């Protein structure tokens, strides 16, 4: 978990800072230092005018460009006449590109990662029509919105959709005034999300919004298990447990949770015949078989060039959702304590098992979030420098060095407070 976080962030920070470095060098600026991680330095070398290093604290990095008011706050040098190779000696448009270099490269990285995931792994999904075969199974959040078991979802926020994962995740709730349109008893009904539902969804973390009702089928019976001893066989389909319906996967799992350690009566269908058998249930609520659903999943493969428009679309959707989420935090629609995560929270997203597809997906996601966060107009972030440069370009006058120094100190203080908040918030979430 920690290793995945460190590797993912190191890649992204390295790419982000390289964006600043390469843009600065293109415009003839002197780059003194490039570091992945913060001091103390654990390894490094010097190539040309630049010292490259890896720091012991992996949650960040920096590039030091001559003639720029940055985290080093080296304002003594700024009192001298600018040298031709310094940041401050270059035209404002060049400095603007240098400050945007890291953000641009993080967006490009996100696009490339998502494109390559589509190229190498393709997409396997449950489409809307298959998901509506038996209707939906509702969880508490869906029930709060007024959805009912068996509803068939046909539109989200007034729009058609293809992938049922949009319903399962509840991602559509990020929009303003979210709605779900369903077919219920042959009648079309549009349901509105109550106030606070998005906040509740974030609080419940990974709990699904709704699932497709899906009959389960036995794929494999474990040799020597209670199911094997009772005569359960591959291809059997469950009908009931102790007289309660267990045709659908969700009903089966719900019932099994309620009978650990008991011997239960199972009804199954085999070759059109109903068979009843008594099977002891373990304390973990299992009887010893592997199952699969019976709804057909769709698979889509992408060619190399075809994967890039798809990756671009996915990337800009992530950026758009971040902007919408940030706006909702600002207007108090979502508590910041629920919506933000620090290093500990991010590490939990990776999980304890190293799965490359999941690792690259989360890394791509973080790359886009890093781009968005760095664009915020907070002094000490790239977005703060961008704002000051835009003011300079409009007014025709550079902001005073003293102002830049105070702004940098203020921004660093804000970032330290925010970092302390997210780390403390992560710790609190561990105990909730």
TIPA-828831 format. One record per residue (C-alpha): residue number from 1; residue in one letter; x, y, z. Coordinates in nm, 2 decimals. Example, Ala and Ser with C-alpha at 12.3 -4.5 7.8 and 13.67 -1.06 7.14 Angstrom:
<sites>
num->1	residuo->A	x->1.23	y->-0.45	z->0.78
num->2	residuo->S	x->1.37	y->-0.11	z->0.71
</sites>
This chain:
<sites>
num->1	residuo->X	x->0.00	y->0.00	z->0.00
num->2	residuo->X	x->0.27	y->0.25	z->0.11
num->3	residuo->X	x->0.50	y->0.13	z->-0.17
num->4	residuo->X	x->0.23	y->0.19	z->-0.43
num->5	residuo->X	x->0.16	y->0.54	z->-0.30
num->6	residuo->X	x->0.53	y->0.64	z->-0.29
num->7	residuo->X	x->0.59	y->0.50	z->-0.64
num->8	residuo->X	x->0.28	y->0.66	z->-0.79
num->9	residuo->X	x->0.35	y->1.00	z->-0.63
num->10	residuo->X	x->0.72	y->0.99	z->-0.72
num->11	residuo->X	x->0.63	y->0.93	z->-1.08
num->12	residuo->X	x->0.38	y->1.21	z->-1.09
num->13	residuo->X	x->0.59	y->1.46	z->-0.89
num->14	residuo->X	x->0.89	y->1.38	z->-1.12
num->15	residuo->X	x->0.68	y->1.44	z->-1.43
num->16	residuo->X	x->0.53	y->1.76	z->-1.29
num->17	residuo->X	x->0.86	y->1.91	z->-1.19
num->18	residuo->X	x->1.01	y->1.80	z->-1.52
num->19	residuo->X	x->0.74	y->2.00	z->-1.70
num->20	residuo->X	x->0.87	y->2.32	z->-1.53
num->21	residuo->X	x->1.24	y->2.22	z->-1.59
num->22	residuo->X	x->1.20	y->2.15	z->-1.96
num->23	residuo->X	x->1.00	y->2.47	z->-2.03
num->24	residuo->X	x->1.26	y->2.68	z->-1.83
num->25	residuo->X	x->1.55	y->2.53	z->-2.03
num->26	residuo->X	x->1.37	y->2.58	z->-2.36
num->27	residuo->X	x->1.35	y->2.95	z->-2.28
num->28	residuo->X	x->1.71	y->2.97	z->-2.17
num->29	residuo->X	x->1.65	y->2.99	z->-1.80
num->30	residuo->X	x->1.90	y->2.84	z->-1.56
num->31	residuo->X	x->1.76	y->2.56	z->-1.35
num->32	residuo->X	x->1.97	y->2.51	z->-1.03
num->33	residuo->X	x->1.80	y->2.21	z->-0.87
num->34	residuo->X	x->1.56	y->1.94	z->-0.97
num->35	residuo->X	x->1.44	y->1.71	z->-0.68
num->36	residuo->X	x->1.19	y->1.43	z->-0.65
num->37	residuo->X	x->1.11	y->1.43	z->-0.27
num->38	residuo->X	x->1.22	y->1.69	z->-0.02
num->39	residuo->X	x->1.55	y->1.71	z->0.17
num->40	residuo->X	x->1.76	y->1.55	z->0.32
num->41	residuo->X	x->1.90	y->1.43	z->-0.01
num->42	residuo->X	x->1.96	y->1.06	z->-0.03
num->43	residuo->X	x->2.11	y->1.04	z->-0.38
num->44	residuo->X	x->2.19	y->1.28	z->-0.66
num->45	residuo->X	x->2.43	y->1.40	z->-0.94
num->46	residuo->X	x->2.50	y->1.72	z->-1.13
num->47	residuo->X	x->2.47	y->1.74	z->-1.50
num->48	residuo->X	x->2.55	y->2.07	z->-1.66
num->49	residuo->X	x->2.42	y->2.36	z->-1.45
num->50	residuo->X	x->2.15	y->2.15	z->-1.28
num->51	residuo->X	x->2.17	y->1.93	z->-0.97
num->52	residuo->X	x->1.94	y->1.64	z->-0.99
num->53	residuo->X	x->1.85	y->1.46	z->-0.66
num->54	residuo->X	x->1.61	y->1.23	z->-0.48
num->55	residuo->X	x->1.50	y->1.34	z->-0.13
num->56	residuo->X	x->1.42	y->1.13	z->0.17
num->57	residuo->X	x->1.06	y->1.28	z->0.21
num->58	residuo->X	x->0.87	y->1.14	z->-0.09
num->59	residuo->X	x->0.55	y->1.34	z->-0.07
num->60	residuo->X	x->0.65	y->1.62	z->-0.31
num->61	residuo->X	x->0.94	y->1.77	z->-0.50
num->62	residuo->X	x->1.07	y->2.10	z->-0.65
num->63	residuo->X	x->1.26	y->2.28	z->-0.92
num->64	residuo->X	x->1.47	y->2.58	z->-0.83
num->65	residuo->X	x->1.49	y->2.83	z->-1.12
num->66	residuo->X	x->1.73	y->3.12	z->-1.10
num->67	residuo->X	x->1.57	y->3.46	z->-1.04
num->68	residuo->X	x->1.23	y->3.33	z->-0.92
num->69	residuo->X	x->1.07	y->3.39	z->-0.58
num->70	residuo->X	x->0.99	y->3.03	z->-0.47
num->71	residuo->X	x->0.99	y->2.82	z->-0.16
num->72	residuo->X	x->1.36	y->2.90	z->-0.09
num->73	residuo->X	x->1.26	y->3.27	z->-0.04
num->74	residuo->X	x->1.61	y->3.38	z->-0.16
num->75	residuo->X	x->1.52	y->3.75	z->-0.19
num->76	residuo->X	x->1.87	y->3.88	z->-0.15
num->77	residuo->X	x->1.95	y->3.76	z->-0.51
num->78	residuo->X	x->1.64	y->3.94	z->-0.63
num->79	residuo->X	x->1.77	y->4.27	z->-0.51
num->80	residuo->X	x->2.05	y->4.25	z->-0.78
num->81	residuo->X	x->2.01	y->4.34	z->-1.14
num->82	residuo->X	x->1.86	y->4.04	z->-1.33
num->83	residuo->X	x->2.09	y->3.82	z->-1.54
num->84	residuo->X	x->1.98	y->3.72	z->-1.89
num->85	residuo->X	x->1.94	y->3.36	z->-1.78
num->86	residuo->X	x->1.71	y->3.44	z->-1.48
num->87	residuo->X	x->1.34	y->3.37	z->-1.47
num->88	residuo->X	x->1.26	y->3.73	z->-1.39
num->89	residuo->X	x->1.45	y->3.85	z->-1.70
num->90	residuo->X	x->1.23	y->3.67	z->-1.94
num->91	residuo->X	x->0.90	y->3.80	z->-2.10
num->92	residuo->X	x->0.59	y->3.73	z->-1.89
num->93	residuo->X	x->0.45	y->3.49	z->-2.15
num->94	residuo->X	x->0.75	y->3.27	z->-2.13
num->95	residuo->X	x->0.73	y->3.27	z->-1.75
num->96	residuo->X	x->0.36	y->3.18	z->-1.77
num->97	residuo->X	x->0.44	y->2.88	z->-1.99
num->98	residuo->X	x->0.71	y->2.77	z->-1.74
num->99	residuo->X	x->0.46	y->2.79	z->-1.45
num->100	residuo->X	x->0.20	y->2.60	z->-1.65
num->101	residuo->X	x->0.45	y->2.34	z->-1.77
num->102	residuo->X	x->0.40	y->2.10	z->-1.47
num->103	residuo->X	x->0.02	y->2.12	z->-1.49
num->104	residuo->X	x->0.02	y->2.06	z->-1.87
num->105	residuo->X	x->0.25	y->1.76	z->-1.83
num->106	residuo->X	x->0.03	y->1.61	z->-1.56
num->107	residuo->X	x->-0.28	y->1.64	z->-1.78
num->108	residuo->X	x->-0.09	y->1.48	z->-2.07
num->109	residuo->X	x->0.03	y->1.20	z->-1.83
num->110	residuo->X	x->-0.33	y->1.14	z->-1.72
num->111	residuo->X	x->-0.45	y->1.12	z->-2.09
num->112	residuo->X	x->-0.16	y->0.88	z->-2.18
num->113	residuo->X	x->-0.22	y->0.65	z->-1.88
num->114	residuo->X	x->-0.59	y->0.63	z->-1.95
num->115	residuo->X	x->-0.53	y->0.57	z->-2.32
num->116	residuo->X	x->-0.28	y->0.29	z->-2.25
num->117	residuo->X	x->-0.52	y->0.13	z->-2.00
num->118	residuo->X	x->-0.78	y->0.12	z->-2.27
num->119	residuo->X	x->-0.53	y->-0.01	z->-2.53
num->120	residuo->X	x->-0.38	y->-0.29	z->-2.31
num->121	residuo->X	x->-0.69	y->-0.40	z->-2.11
num->122	residuo->X	x->-0.99	y->-0.28	z->-2.31
num->123	residuo->X	x->-1.32	y->-0.23	z->-2.14
num->124	residuo->X	x->-1.55	y->-0.49	z->-1.99
num->125	residuo->X	x->-1.88	y->-0.36	z->-1.86
num->126	residuo->X	x->-2.24	y->-0.43	z->-1.80
num->127	residuo->X	x->-2.45	y->-0.23	z->-2.04
num->128	residuo->X	x->-2.78	y->-0.07	z->-1.95
num->129	residuo->X	x->-3.00	y->-0.31	z->-2.14
num->130	residuo->X	x->-2.84	y->-0.62	z->-1.97
num->131	residuo->X	x->-2.85	y->-0.45	z->-1.63
num->132	residuo->X	x->-3.23	y->-0.39	z->-1.67
num->133	residuo->X	x->-3.31	y->-0.75	z->-1.75
num->134	residuo->X	x->-3.44	y->-0.80	z->-1.39
num->135	residuo->X	x->-3.42	y->-0.44	z->-1.27
num->136	residuo->X	x->-3.20	y->-0.30	z->-0.99
num->137	residuo->X	x->-3.12	y->-0.40	z->-0.63
num->138	residuo->X	x->-3.13	y->-0.09	z->-0.41
num->139	residuo->X	x->-2.90	y->0.01	z->-0.13
num->140	residuo->X	x->-2.99	y->0.27	z->0.13
num->141	residuo->X	x->-2.87	y->0.57	z->-0.08
num->142	residuo->X	x->-3.08	y->0.47	z->-0.37
num->143	residuo->X	x->-3.38	y->0.42	z->-0.14
num->144	residuo->X	x->-3.33	y->0.77	z->-0.01
num->145	residuo->X	x->-3.37	y->0.89	z->-0.36
num->146	residuo->X	x->-3.69	y->0.70	z->-0.40
num->147	residuo->X	x->-3.57	y->0.41	z->-0.61
num->148	residuo->X	x->-3.72	y->0.07	z->-0.56
num->149	residuo->X	x->-3.62	y->-0.29	z->-0.62
num->150	residuo->X	x->-3.70	y->-0.39	z->-0.97
num->151	residuo->X	x->-3.68	y->-0.04	z->-1.12
num->152	residuo->X	x->-3.52	y->-0.02	z->-1.46
num->153	residuo->X	x->-3.29	y->0.28	z->-1.50
num->154	residuo->X	x->-3.31	y->0.44	z->-1.84
num->155	residuo->X	x->-3.16	y->0.79	z->-1.79
num->156	residuo->X	x->-2.92	y->0.97	z->-1.55
num->157	residuo->X	x->-2.96	y->1.35	z->-1.52
num->158	residuo->X	x->-3.19	y->1.34	z->-1.83
num->159	residuo->X	x->-2.93	y->1.17	z->-2.05
num->160	residuo->X	x->-2.89	y->0.82	z->-2.19
num->161	residuo->X	x->-2.60	y->0.61	z->-2.06
num->162	residuo->X	x->-2.43	y->0.30	z->-2.17
num->163	residuo->X	x->-2.22	y->0.16	z->-1.87
num->164	residuo->X	x->-2.42	y->0.05	z->-1.57
num->165	residuo->X	x->-2.12	y->0.14	z->-1.35
num->166	residuo->X	x->-2.25	y->0.50	z->-1.37
num->167	residuo->X	x->-2.55	y->0.38	z->-1.16
num->168	residuo->X	x->-2.35	y->0.15	z->-0.93
num->169	residuo->X	x->-2.10	y->0.42	z->-0.84
num->170	residuo->X	x->-2.35	y->0.70	z->-0.80
num->171	residuo->X	x->-2.11	y->0.92	z->-0.99
num->172	residuo->X	x->-2.40	y->1.11	z->-1.15
num->173	residuo->X	x->-2.47	y->1.27	z->-0.81
num->174	residuo->X	x->-2.19	y->1.52	z->-0.87
num->175	residuo->X	x->-2.41	y->1.71	z->-1.11
num->176	residuo->X	x->-2.64	y->1.99	z->-1.00
num->177	residuo->X	x->-2.99	y->1.87	z->-0.92
num->178	residuo->X	x->-2.92	y->1.51	z->-1.01
num->179	residuo->X	x->-3.21	y->1.29	z->-1.14
num->180	residuo->X	x->-3.27	y->0.93	z->-1.22
num->181	residuo->X	x->-3.54	y->0.82	z->-1.47
num->182	residuo->X	x->-3.68	y->0.47	z->-1.43
num->183	residuo->X	x->-3.94	y->0.24	z->-1.56
num->184	residuo->X	x->-4.16	y->0.11	z->-1.28
num->185	residuo->X	x->-4.48	y->-0.09	z->-1.34
num->186	residuo->X	x->-4.46	y->0.01	z->-1.71
num->187	residuo->X	x->-4.46	y->0.38	z->-1.62
num->188	residuo->X	x->-4.17	y->0.62	z->-1.67
num->189	residuo->X	x->-4.08	y->0.81	z->-1.34
num->190	residuo->X	x->-3.81	y->1.07	z->-1.28
num->191	residuo->X	x->-3.68	y->1.09	z->-0.93
num->192	residuo->X	x->-3.49	y->1.39	z->-0.78
num->193	residuo->X	x->-3.20	y->1.35	z->-0.54
num->194	residuo->X	x->-3.27	y->1.50	z->-0.20
num->195	residuo->X	x->-3.04	y->1.76	z->-0.06
num->196	residuo->X	x->-2.73	y->1.62	z->0.11
num->197	residuo->X	x->-2.74	y->1.29	z->-0.08
num->198	residuo->X	x->-2.40	y->1.35	z->-0.24
num->199	residuo->X	x->-2.25	y->1.43	z->0.09
num->200	residuo->X	x->-2.40	y->1.11	z->0.23
num->201	residuo->X	x->-2.26	y->0.91	z->-0.06
num->202	residuo->X	x->-1.91	y->1.05	z->0.01
num->203	residuo->X	x->-1.94	y->0.96	z->0.37
num->204	residuo->X	x->-2.03	y->0.60	z->0.29
num->205	residuo->X	x->-1.72	y->0.57	z->0.07
num->206	residuo->X	x->-1.72	y->0.25	z->-0.13
num->207	residuo->X	x->-2.09	y->0.15	z->-0.07
num->208	residuo->X	x->-2.26	y->0.11	z->-0.40
num->209	residuo->X	x->-2.56	y->0.31	z->-0.50
num->210	residuo->X	x->-2.74	y->0.03	z->-0.67
num->211	residuo->X	x->-2.67	y->-0.30	z->-0.84
num->212	residuo->X	x->-2.83	y->-0.50	z->-1.12
num->213	residuo->X	x->-3.04	y->-0.79	z->-0.99
num->214	residuo->X	x->-2.85	y->-1.09	z->-1.12
num->215	residuo->X	x->-2.92	y->-1.46	z->-1.08
num->216	residuo->X	x->-2.61	y->-1.65	z->-0.97
num->217	residuo->X	x->-2.47	y->-1.97	z->-1.11
num->218	residuo->X	x->-2.22	y->-2.21	z->-0.95
num->219	residuo->X	x->-1.90	y->-2.22	z->-1.14
num->220	residuo->X	x->-1.69	y->-2.45	z->-0.92
num->221	residuo->X	x->-1.75	y->-2.64	z->-0.60
num->222	residuo->X	x->-1.45	y->-2.66	z->-0.37
num->223	residuo->X	x->-1.33	y->-3.02	z->-0.31
num->224	residuo->X	x->-1.41	y->-3.14	z->0.04
num->225	residuo->X	x->-1.62	y->-2.84	z->0.13
num->226	residuo->X	x->-1.96	y->-2.86	z->0.29
num->227	residuo->X	x->-2.12	y->-2.78	z->-0.05
num->228	residuo->X	x->-1.92	y->-3.07	z->-0.21
num->229	residuo->X	x->-2.02	y->-3.32	z->0.07
num->230	residuo->X	x->-2.39	y->-3.22	z->0.03
num->231	residuo->X	x->-2.38	y->-3.28	z->-0.35
num->232	residuo->X	x->-2.39	y->-2.93	z->-0.49
num->233	residuo->X	x->-2.26	y->-2.93	z->-0.85
num->234	residuo->X	x->-2.12	y->-2.70	z->-1.11
num->235	residuo->X	x->-2.41	y->-2.53	z->-1.31
num->236	residuo->X	x->-2.66	y->-2.55	z->-1.02
num->237	residuo->X	x->-2.87	y->-2.24	z->-0.97
num->238	residuo->X	x->-3.01	y->-2.15	z->-0.63
num->239	residuo->X	x->-3.38	y->-2.10	z->-0.57
num->240	residuo->X	x->-3.41	y->-2.06	z->-0.19
num->241	residuo->X	x->-3.25	y->-2.08	z->0.15
num->242	residuo->X	x->-3.47	y->-2.19	z->0.43
num->243	residuo->X	x->-3.77	y->-2.11	z->0.22
num->244	residuo->X	x->-3.66	y->-1.75	z->0.14
num->245	residuo->X	x->-3.59	y->-1.66	z->-0.22
num->246	residuo->X	x->-3.22	y->-1.68	z->-0.31
num->247	residuo->X	x->-3.24	y->-1.66	z->-0.69
num->248	residuo->X	x->-3.05	y->-1.34	z->-0.71
num->249	residuo->X	x->-2.69	y->-1.29	z->-0.60
num->250	residuo->X	x->-2.78	y->-1.00	z->-0.36
num->251	residuo->X	x->-3.06	y->-1.21	z->-0.19
num->252	residuo->X	x->-2.83	y->-1.51	z->-0.15
num->253	residuo->X	x->-2.55	y->-1.30	z->0.01
num->254	residuo->X	x->-2.79	y->-1.12	z->0.24
num->255	residuo->X	x->-2.94	y->-1.45	z->0.36
num->256	residuo->X	x->-2.60	y->-1.61	z->0.41
num->257	residuo->X	x->-2.49	y->-1.32	z->0.64
num->258	residuo->X	x->-2.78	y->-1.41	z->0.87
num->259	residuo->X	x->-2.71	y->-1.78	z->0.91
num->260	residuo->X	x->-2.34	y->-1.83	z->1.00
num->261	residuo->X	x->-2.28	y->-2.16	z->1.19
num->262	residuo->X	x->-2.63	y->-2.30	z->1.10
num->263	residuo->X	x->-2.73	y->-2.59	z->0.88
num->264	residuo->X	x->-2.97	y->-2.45	z->0.62
num->265	residuo->X	x->-3.20	y->-2.60	z->0.36
num->266	residuo->X	x->-3.10	y->-2.51	z->0.01
num->267	residuo->X	x->-3.31	y->-2.55	z->-0.30
num->268	residuo->X	x->-3.13	y->-2.56	z->-0.64
num->269	residuo->X	x->-3.23	y->-2.62	z->-1.00
num->270	residuo->X	x->-3.03	y->-2.88	z->-1.19
num->271	residuo->X	x->-3.13	y->-2.97	z->-1.55
num->272	residuo->X	x->-3.48	y->-2.84	z->-1.48
num->273	residuo->X	x->-3.52	y->-3.05	z->-1.16
num->274	residuo->X	x->-3.56	y->-2.89	z->-0.82
num->275	residuo->X	x->-3.33	y->-3.05	z->-0.56
num->276	residuo->X	x->-3.33	y->-2.98	z->-0.18
num->277	residuo->X	x->-3.02	y->-3.04	z->0.03
num->278	residuo->X	x->-2.91	y->-2.95	z->0.39
num->279	residuo->X	x->-2.57	y->-2.78	z->0.40
num->280	residuo->X	x->-2.38	y->-2.66	z->0.71
num->281	residuo->X	x->-2.28	y->-2.29	z->0.68
num->282	residuo->X	x->-1.94	y->-2.19	z->0.82
num->283	residuo->X	x->-1.90	y->-1.92	z->1.08
num->284	residuo->X	x->-1.78	y->-1.70	z->0.79
num->285	residuo->X	x->-2.11	y->-1.75	z->0.62
num->286	residuo->X	x->-1.98	y->-1.97	z->0.34
num->287	residuo->X	x->-2.05	y->-2.33	z->0.22
num->288	residuo->X	x->-1.76	y->-2.37	z->-0.03
num->289	residuo->X	x->-1.82	y->-2.28	z->-0.39
num->290	residuo->X	x->-1.73	y->-2.01	z->-0.65
num->291	residuo->X	x->-2.00	y->-1.84	z->-0.84
num->292	residuo->X	x->-2.06	y->-1.61	z->-1.13
num->293	residuo->X	x->-2.35	y->-1.39	z->-1.24
num->294	residuo->X	x->-2.56	y->-1.48	z->-1.54
num->295	residuo->X	x->-2.59	y->-1.14	z->-1.70
num->296	residuo->X	x->-2.37	y->-1.10	z->-2.01
num->297	residuo->X	x->-2.09	y->-0.85	z->-1.99
num->298	residuo->X	x->-1.98	y->-0.65	z->-2.30
num->299	residuo->X	x->-1.62	y->-0.62	z->-2.40
num->300	residuo->X	x->-1.47	y->-0.35	z->-2.61
num->301	residuo->X	x->-1.11	y->-0.34	z->-2.74
num->302	residuo->X	x->-0.93	y->-0.03	z->-2.85
num->303	residuo->X	x->-0.66	y->0.01	z->-3.11
num->304	residuo->X	x->-0.35	y->0.22	z->-3.03
num->305	residuo->X	x->-0.47	y->0.54	z->-3.19
num->306	residuo->X	x->-0.84	y->0.48	z->-3.10
num->307	residuo->X	x->-0.75	y->0.46	z->-2.73
num->308	residuo->X	x->-0.63	y->0.83	z->-2.72
num->309	residuo->X	x->-0.96	y->1.00	z->-2.79
num->310	residuo->X	x->-1.12	y->0.77	z->-2.53
num->311	residuo->X	x->-0.84	y->0.84	z->-2.28
num->312	residuo->X	x->-0.88	y->1.22	z->-2.34
num->313	residuo->X	x->-1.25	y->1.20	z->-2.29
num->314	residuo->X	x->-1.21	y->1.01	z->-1.96
num->315	residuo->X	x->-0.94	y->1.26	z->-1.84
num->316	residuo->X	x->-1.14	y->1.57	z->-1.90
num->317	residuo->X	x->-1.44	y->1.41	z->-1.73
num->318	residuo->X	x->-1.22	y->1.36	z->-1.42
num->319	residuo->X	x->-1.11	y->1.72	z->-1.44
num->320	residuo->X	x->-1.47	y->1.83	z->-1.48
num->321	residuo->X	x->-1.58	y->1.63	z->-1.18
num->322	residuo->X	x->-1.30	y->1.78	z->-0.97
num->323	residuo->X	x->-1.41	y->2.13	z->-1.06
num->324	residuo->X	x->-1.77	y->2.05	z->-0.98
num->325	residuo->X	x->-1.67	y->1.89	z->-0.65
num->326	residuo->X	x->-1.45	y->2.18	z->-0.55
num->327	residuo->X	x->-1.74	y->2.42	z->-0.62
num->328	residuo->X	x->-1.97	y->2.22	z->-0.40
num->329	residuo->X	x->-1.71	y->2.23	z->-0.12
num->330	residuo->X	x->-1.68	y->2.61	z->-0.15
num->331	residuo->X	x->-2.06	y->2.65	z->-0.13
num->332	residuo->X	x->-2.09	y->2.41	z->0.16
num->333	residuo->X	x->-2.28	y->2.14	z->-0.02
num->334	residuo->X	x->-2.01	y->1.89	z->0.07
num->335	residuo->X	x->-1.82	y->1.90	z->0.40
num->336	residuo->X	x->-1.44	y->1.93	z->0.32
num->337	residuo->X	x->-1.37	y->1.67	z->0.59
num->338	residuo->X	x->-1.56	y->1.41	z->0.39
num->339	residuo->X	x->-1.44	y->1.51	z->0.04
num->340	residuo->X	x->-1.06	y->1.55	z->0.08
num->341	residuo->X	x->-0.80	y->1.29	z->0.15
num->342	residuo->X	x->-0.43	y->1.31	z->0.24
num->343	residuo->X	x->-0.15	y->1.06	z->0.20
num->344	residuo->X	x->-0.31	y->0.80	z->0.43
num->345	residuo->X	x->-0.64	y->0.82	z->0.25
num->346	residuo->X	x->-0.48	y->0.80	z->-0.09
num->347	residuo->X	x->-0.28	y->0.49	z->0.02
num->348	residuo->X	x->-0.60	y->0.31	z->0.11
num->349	residuo->X	x->-0.73	y->0.36	z->-0.25
num->350	residuo->X	x->-0.43	y->0.16	z->-0.38
num->351	residuo->X	x->-0.51	y->-0.13	z->-0.14
num->352	residuo->X	x->-0.28	y->-0.40	z->-0.01
num->353	residuo->X	x->-0.26	y->-0.60	z->-0.33
num->354	residuo->X	x->-0.05	y->-0.49	z->-0.62
num->355	residuo->X	x->-0.26	y->-0.50	z->-0.93
num->356	residuo->X	x->-0.10	y->-0.31	z->-1.22
num->357	residuo->X	x->-0.42	y->-0.20	z->-1.39
num->358	residuo->X	x->-0.55	y->-0.06	z->-1.07
num->359	residuo->X	x->-0.22	y->0.10	z->-0.99
num->360	residuo->X	x->-0.20	y->0.28	z->-1.32
num->361	residuo->X	x->-0.57	y->0.38	z->-1.31
num->362	residuo->X	x->-0.52	y->0.55	z->-0.97
num->363	residuo->X	x->-0.19	y->0.70	z->-1.08
num->364	residuo->X	x->-0.37	y->0.85	z->-1.38
num->365	residuo->X	x->-0.65	y->0.98	z->-1.16
num->366	residuo->X	x->-0.40	y->1.14	z->-0.92
num->367	residuo->X	x->-0.21	y->1.30	z->-1.21
num->368	residuo->X	x->-0.52	y->1.48	z->-1.31
num->369	residuo->X	x->-0.61	y->1.58	z->-0.96
num->370	residuo->X	x->-0.26	y->1.71	z->-0.91
num->371	residuo->X	x->-0.29	y->1.92	z->-1.22
num->372	residuo->X	x->-0.62	y->2.06	z->-1.09
num->373	residuo->X	x->-0.50	y->2.13	z->-0.74
num->374	residuo->X	x->-0.18	y->2.30	z->-0.87
num->375	residuo->X	x->-0.39	y->2.54	z->-1.08
num->376	residuo->X	x->-0.58	y->2.67	z->-0.78
num->377	residuo->X	x->-0.49	y->3.04	z->-0.73
num->378	residuo->X	x->-0.31	y->2.99	z->-0.40
num->379	residuo->X	x->0.03	y->3.16	z->-0.36
num->380	residuo->X	x->0.31	y->2.90	z->-0.35
num->381	residuo->X	x->0.11	y->2.68	z->-0.59
num->382	residuo->X	x->0.16	y->2.71	z->-0.97
num->383	residuo->X	x->-0.19	y->2.86	z->-0.99
num->384	residuo->X	x->-0.08	y->3.15	z->-0.76
num->385	residuo->X	x->0.22	y->3.23	z->-0.99
num->386	residuo->X	x->-0.01	y->3.21	z->-1.29
num->387	residuo->X	x->-0.25	y->3.46	z->-1.14
num->388	residuo->X	x->0.03	y->3.70	z->-1.06
num->389	residuo->X	x->0.17	y->3.67	z->-1.41
num->390	residuo->X	x->-0.17	y->3.73	z->-1.57
num->391	residuo->X	x->-0.21	y->4.05	z->-1.36
num->392	residuo->X	x->0.14	y->4.16	z->-1.48
num->393	residuo->X	x->0.05	y->4.09	z->-1.84
num->394	residuo->X	x->-0.28	y->4.29	z->-1.81
num->395	residuo->X	x->-0.13	y->4.58	z->-1.62
num->396	residuo->X	x->0.21	y->4.58	z->-1.80
num->397	residuo->X	x->0.39	y->4.60	z->-1.46
num->398	residuo->X	x->0.56	y->4.33	z->-1.26
num->399	residuo->X	x->0.43	y->4.29	z->-0.90
num->400	residuo->X	x->0.68	y->4.42	z->-0.64
num->401	residuo->X	x->0.93	y->4.17	z->-0.50
num->402	residuo->X	x->0.82	y->4.24	z->-0.14
num->403	residuo->X	x->0.46	y->4.15	z->-0.24
num->404	residuo->X	x->0.58	y->3.83	z->-0.40
num->405	residuo->X	x->0.78	y->3.74	z->-0.09
num->406	residuo->X	x->0.48	y->3.80	z->0.15
num->407	residuo->X	x->0.25	y->3.61	z->-0.09
num->408	residuo->X	x->0.49	y->3.32	z->-0.10
num->409	residuo->X	x->0.51	y->3.30	z->0.28
num->410	residuo->X	x->0.13	y->3.33	z->0.31
num->411	residuo->X	x->0.08	y->3.06	z->0.05
num->412	residuo->X	x->0.32	y->2.82	z->0.22
num->413	residuo->X	x->0.14	y->2.88	z->0.56
num->414	residuo->X	x->-0.19	y->2.80	z->0.39
num->415	residuo->X	x->-0.05	y->2.48	z->0.24
num->416	residuo->X	x->0.10	y->2.37	z->0.57
num->417	residuo->X	x->-0.24	y->2.42	z->0.74
num->418	residuo->X	x->-0.42	y->2.23	z->0.46
num->419	residuo->X	x->-0.17	y->1.95	z->0.49
num->420	residuo->X	x->-0.21	y->1.93	z->0.86
num->421	residuo->X	x->-0.59	y->1.93	z->0.81
num->422	residuo->X	x->-0.59	y->1.64	z->0.56
num->423	residuo->X	x->-0.35	y->1.43	z->0.76
num->424	residuo->X	x->-0.55	y->1.48	z->1.08
num->425	residuo->X	x->-0.87	y->1.41	z->0.88
num->426	residuo->X	x->-0.72	y->1.09	z->0.74
num->427	residuo->X	x->-0.64	y->0.97	z->1.09
num->428	residuo->X	x->-0.99	y->1.05	z->1.21
num->429	residuo->X	x->-1.14	y->0.85	z->0.92
num->430	residuo->X	x->-0.94	y->0.54	z->1.03
num->431	residuo->X	x->-1.15	y->0.53	z->1.35
num->432	residuo->X	x->-1.49	y->0.60	z->1.20
</sites>
